[in-house]
Amino acid sequence: MTTVHAHGVALGVESFGDVDAPLVLLAGGPTMLSWPDALCERLAAGGRRVVRYDLRDSGESTTADPQAPAYTLRDLAADAAALAGALGGRPAHLAGIGVGGMVAQVAVLDHPAAFSALTLVGTRAVAPGPPDADLPDHDRATMNRLFARPQPDWTDREAVAEFAAAGAEIRGDDPAAAREIAARVWDRTPGTTPPVQTANQLGMVFSRLDCAPRWRERLPGIDVPTLVVHGRRDPFFPVGNGEAIAREIPGARLLVLEEAATALPGAAAGEIAEAMLTLGQGAPDQ
């Protein structure tokens, strides 16, 4: 892992594969560890240079004030384009997961020359907050259970990991995987104060981010090969959100993971990697 300076900020990155291979850039959700190691390794084995990175206010990237971010969603999109340029200059396959998927959509719309393909995982086409009337909102019962829990002692690595595991069980994700990832995120977090930890563990900085203007209406203008991946059992961004994106981006391929919820399961790494590696080659819709 290292940092790359782009667009006036330091972005924490980790690379896999041949440095001269075509670039797949994975935008964190918000940390790079939202992307499973197994998927990064499968993509690298398929002849790609894979770089996953932390969004601002997470991991090794520039951390300022997660409670009052002085940047916007469009700034995060510009970060992605600048990072792609700093890593070699050729158009990159950009992928975003969760809130990183919002970054990726805006990045491809605002900086089309920087990107050759787009993958969107477990995300939606509107900013955090109430969705459009035709899009399914967070599952209310799940959200009530998640937010009824007391916050952990953010200075206690084990307490934070257990908090993540319990949340994963509520969402339908793998608690053991969530515990392990949360511990790794905690180790990379530059402080144990609640605002910094929630920015890293929960991505709460996005609830305070300026995400204007809307971009959903611009989706038909995306003209790069696009893959939309969504868990069938996702209670946070229900699958109807992914289905809507796939309908609105011309030619987009939809891959629904029947047994997945919010997080990408490591067991699906092969299927997702194959879909990403063949994107734009006429693979059949699923």
C-alpha positions as CSV (number, residue, x, y, z in Angstrom):
1,M,0.0,0.0,0.0
2,T,1.1,3.5,-0.7
3,T,-0.3,7.0,-1.4
4,V,-0.6,8.8,-4.7
5,H,-1.1,12.6,-4.9
6,A,-3.8,13.5,-7.4
7,H,-6.2,16.4,-7.6
8,G,-4.5,18.1,-4.7
9,V,-5.0,15.3,-2.2
10,A,-3.2,12.1,-1.1
11,L,-5.1,8.9,-2.0
12,G,-4.3,5.6,-0.3
13,V,-3.9,2.9,-2.9
14,E,-3.0,-0.8,-3.2
15,S,-1.9,-2.4,-6.5
16,F,-2.2,-5.9,-7.8
17,G,-0.9,-7.3,-11.1
18,D,1.4,-6.1,-13.9
19,V,2.0,-2.4,-13.8
20,D,1.9,-2.2,-17.6
21,A,-1.5,-4.1,-17.9
22,P,-4.8,-2.3,-18.5
23,L,-5.9,-0.5,-15.4
24,V,-9.0,-1.4,-13.3
25,L,-9.5,1.3,-10.7
26,L,-11.6,0.3,-7.7
27,A,-13.2,3.2,-5.8
28,G,-13.7,2.4,-2.1
29,G,-17.0,2.3,-0.3
30,P,-15.5,4.3,1.4
31,T,-12.3,2.4,2.1
32,M,-10.5,0.2,-0.4
33,L,-11.2,-2.9,1.8
34,S,-14.8,-2.8,0.6
35,W,-13.3,-4.7,-2.4
36,P,-12.5,-8.3,-1.5
37,D,-8.9,-9.4,-1.8
38,A,-10.0,-12.4,-3.8
39,L,-11.7,-10.3,-6.5
40,C,-8.6,-8.1,-6.8
41,E,-6.4,-11.2,-7.2
42,R,-8.8,-12.7,-9.8
43,L,-8.8,-9.6,-11.9
44,A,-5.0,-9.4,-11.7
45,A,-4.7,-13.0,-12.8
46,G,-6.9,-12.1,-15.7
47,G,-4.3,-9.7,-17.1
48,R,-5.3,-6.4,-15.4
49,R,-3.5,-3.9,-13.2
50,V,-5.8,-3.5,-10.3
51,V,-5.6,-0.5,-8.0
52,R,-8.1,-0.1,-5.2
53,Y,-8.2,3.2,-3.3
54,D,-9.6,4.9,-0.3
55,L,-12.0,7.8,-0.7
56,R,-11.1,11.0,1.1
57,D,-11.6,10.9,4.9
58,S,-10.9,7.2,5.0
59,G,-7.9,4.8,5.2
60,E,-4.6,6.3,4.0
61,S,-6.3,9.1,2.0
62,T,-6.4,12.7,3.1
63,T,-8.4,13.1,6.3
64,A,-9.7,16.5,7.2
65,D,-13.0,16.9,9.0
66,P,-15.5,14.1,8.3
67,Q,-18.3,16.0,10.2
68,A,-18.0,19.0,7.8
69,P,-16.4,17.9,4.5
70,A,-15.2,20.9,2.5
71,Y,-15.4,18.9,-0.8
72,T,-18.3,17.6,-2.9
73,L,-19.3,14.4,-4.6
74,R,-18.0,16.0,-7.9
75,D,-14.7,16.6,-6.2
76,L,-14.5,12.8,-5.4
77,A,-15.4,12.1,-9.0
78,A,-12.5,14.4,-10.1
79,D,-10.2,12.5,-7.7
80,A,-11.0,9.3,-9.6
81,A,-10.2,10.9,-13.0
82,A,-7.0,12.4,-11.7
83,L,-5.9,9.2,-10.1
84,A,-6.5,7.3,-13.4
85,G,-4.3,9.9,-15.1
86,A,-1.6,9.7,-12.4
87,L,-1.4,5.9,-12.8
88,G,-0.6,5.9,-16.4
89,G,-2.8,8.2,-18.4
90,R,-4.7,5.6,-20.4
91,P,-8.5,5.3,-20.0
92,A,-9.3,3.0,-17.0
93,H,-12.1,0.6,-16.2
94,L,-13.6,2.3,-13.2
95,A,-15.5,0.4,-10.6
96,G,-17.4,1.8,-7.5
97,I,-19.1,0.0,-4.7
98,G,-21.8,1.4,-2.4
99,V,-21.2,5.2,-2.0
100,G,-18.1,4.6,-4.3
101,G,-20.6,3.6,-7.0
102,M,-22.1,7.1,-6.8
103,V,-18.6,8.6,-7.2
104,A,-18.0,6.3,-10.2
105,Q,-21.2,7.3,-11.9
106,V,-20.5,11.0,-11.6
107,A,-16.8,10.4,-12.6
108,V,-17.7,8.8,-15.9
109,L,-20.3,11.4,-16.6
110,D,-18.0,14.4,-15.8
111,H,-14.7,12.9,-17.1
112,P,-15.6,10.5,-19.9
113,A,-12.2,10.6,-21.6
114,A,-10.6,9.2,-18.4
115,F,-12.6,5.9,-18.5
116,S,-13.1,3.0,-20.8
117,A,-15.6,0.9,-18.8
118,L,-17.7,1.1,-15.7
119,T,-18.7,-1.4,-13.0
120,L,-21.3,-0.4,-10.4
121,V,-21.8,-2.6,-7.3
122,G,-24.5,-2.3,-4.7
123,T,-25.3,1.3,-5.4
124,R,-28.0,3.6,-6.6
125,A,-28.4,6.6,-8.9
126,V,-29.4,9.2,-6.4
127,A,-27.6,10.8,-3.5
128,P,-27.8,9.7,0.1
129,G,-31.2,10.6,1.6
130,P,-34.7,9.8,0.5
131,P,-34.7,8.1,-3.0
132,D,-36.8,8.9,-5.9
133,A,-40.4,7.6,-5.6
134,D,-39.8,4.8,-8.1
135,L,-36.7,3.5,-6.3
136,P,-36.8,1.2,-3.2
137,D,-35.5,2.8,0.0
138,H,-33.5,1.1,2.7
139,D,-35.4,-1.7,4.4
140,R,-36.9,0.0,7.4
141,A,-36.9,-2.9,9.8
142,T,-33.2,-3.6,9.0
143,M,-32.3,0.1,9.5
144,N,-34.2,0.3,12.8
145,R,-32.2,-2.7,14.1
146,L,-28.9,-1.3,12.9
147,F,-29.3,2.2,14.3
148,A,-30.9,1.0,17.6
149,R,-27.5,-0.5,18.6
150,P,-25.3,1.5,21.0
151,Q,-22.1,2.8,19.4
152,P,-19.0,0.8,20.3
153,D,-15.9,2.1,22.1
154,W,-14.1,3.4,19.0
155,T,-10.8,3.1,20.9
156,D,-11.3,-0.7,21.3
157,R,-10.3,-2.6,18.1
158,E,-12.2,-5.7,19.2
159,A,-15.3,-3.8,20.2
160,V,-15.4,-2.2,16.7
161,A,-14.9,-5.5,15.0
162,E,-17.7,-7.1,17.0
163,F,-20.0,-4.1,16.2
164,A,-19.3,-4.7,12.5
165,A,-19.9,-8.4,12.8
166,A,-23.2,-7.8,14.5
167,G,-24.2,-5.3,11.8
168,A,-23.3,-7.8,9.1
169,E,-25.6,-10.4,10.6
170,I,-28.5,-8.0,10.6
171,R,-27.9,-7.1,7.0
172,G,-27.5,-10.7,5.9
173,D,-23.8,-10.5,5.2
174,D,-21.0,-12.8,6.6
175,P,-20.2,-11.8,10.2
176,A,-16.8,-13.4,10.2
177,A,-15.7,-11.6,7.1
178,A,-17.1,-8.3,8.4
179,R,-15.2,-8.8,11.7
180,E,-12.0,-9.4,9.9
181,I,-12.4,-6.4,7.5
182,A,-13.4,-4.1,10.3
183,A,-10.3,-5.0,12.2
184,R,-8.2,-4.2,9.1
185,V,-10.0,-0.9,8.6
186,W,-9.5,0.0,12.3
187,D,-5.7,-0.7,11.9
188,R,-5.6,1.7,8.9
189,T,-7.8,4.5,10.4
190,P,-5.8,7.6,11.4
191,G,-7.6,8.1,14.8
192,T,-10.1,6.5,17.1
193,T,-12.5,9.5,17.5
194,P,-16.1,8.6,16.6
195,P,-16.2,11.0,13.5
196,V,-13.1,9.5,12.0
197,Q,-14.1,5.9,12.8
198,T,-17.6,6.3,11.5
199,A,-16.2,7.8,8.3
200,N,-14.1,4.7,7.9
201,Q,-16.3,2.0,9.2
202,L,-19.8,3.3,8.2
203,G,-19.1,6.0,5.5
204,M,-21.2,8.5,7.5
205,V,-19.3,11.4,5.9
206,F,-21.6,10.9,2.9
207,S,-24.6,12.0,4.9
208,R,-23.0,15.5,5.1
209,L,-21.6,15.7,1.6
210,D,-22.9,18.1,-1.0
211,C,-24.0,15.7,-3.8
212,A,-25.7,18.3,-6.0
213,P,-26.6,18.5,-8.8
214,R,-28.6,15.3,-9.5
215,W,-27.1,12.9,-12.0
216,R,-29.7,10.2,-12.6
217,E,-31.2,12.0,-15.6
218,R,-27.7,12.0,-17.2
219,L,-27.2,8.2,-17.1
220,P,-28.4,7.6,-20.7
221,G,-25.4,9.7,-21.7
222,I,-22.9,7.0,-20.4
223,D,-21.5,5.4,-23.5
224,V,-18.8,3.0,-22.1
225,P,-19.5,-0.7,-21.5
226,T,-21.2,-0.9,-18.1
227,L,-21.7,-3.8,-15.6
228,V,-24.2,-3.4,-12.7
229,V,-23.7,-5.9,-9.9
230,H,-26.2,-6.2,-7.1
231,G,-27.1,-8.6,-4.3
232,R,-30.6,-10.0,-4.5
233,R,-30.9,-9.7,-0.7
234,D,-29.4,-6.3,-0.2
235,P,-31.5,-4.4,2.4
236,F,-29.5,-1.2,2.3
237,F,-29.8,-0.5,-1.4
238,P,-32.4,-3.0,-2.5
239,V,-31.9,-4.7,-5.8
240,G,-34.4,-2.4,-7.6
241,N,-31.8,0.3,-7.4
242,G,-29.4,-1.7,-9.5
243,E,-32.1,-2.8,-11.9
244,A,-33.0,0.9,-12.5
245,I,-29.4,1.8,-13.2
246,A,-29.0,-1.1,-15.7
247,R,-32.2,0.1,-17.5
248,E,-31.1,3.7,-17.7
249,I,-27.5,3.2,-19.0
250,P,-27.6,2.1,-22.6
251,G,-26.5,-1.5,-23.1
252,A,-25.6,-2.1,-19.4
253,R,-25.3,-5.7,-18.3
254,L,-27.0,-6.6,-15.0
255,L,-25.5,-9.3,-12.8
256,V,-27.7,-10.2,-9.8
257,L,-25.9,-12.2,-7.1
258,E,-28.8,-14.4,-5.8
259,E,-27.3,-15.2,-2.4
260,A,-25.6,-11.8,-1.7
261,A,-26.8,-9.0,0.5
262,T,-24.8,-5.7,0.9
263,A,-21.2,-6.8,1.0
264,L,-19.5,-8.7,-1.9
265,P,-19.0,-12.3,-0.8
266,G,-15.6,-13.7,-1.5
267,A,-17.2,-16.8,-3.0
268,A,-18.6,-14.6,-5.8
269,A,-15.2,-13.2,-6.8
270,G,-14.8,-15.6,-9.7
271,E,-18.2,-14.8,-11.2
272,I,-17.7,-11.0,-10.8
273,A,-14.2,-11.1,-12.2
274,E,-15.3,-13.0,-15.2
275,A,-18.1,-10.5,-15.9
276,M,-15.7,-7.5,-15.5
277,L,-13.0,-9.1,-17.7
278,T,-15.4,-9.8,-20.5
279,L,-17.2,-6.5,-20.3
280,G,-17.7,-5.1,-23.7
281,Q,-17.1,-8.4,-25.4
282,G,-20.7,-9.3,-26.0
283,A,-21.2,-11.5,-22.9
284,P,-24.9,-12.4,-22.5
285,D,-27.1,-10.6,-20.0
286,Q,-27.9,-12.3,-16.7
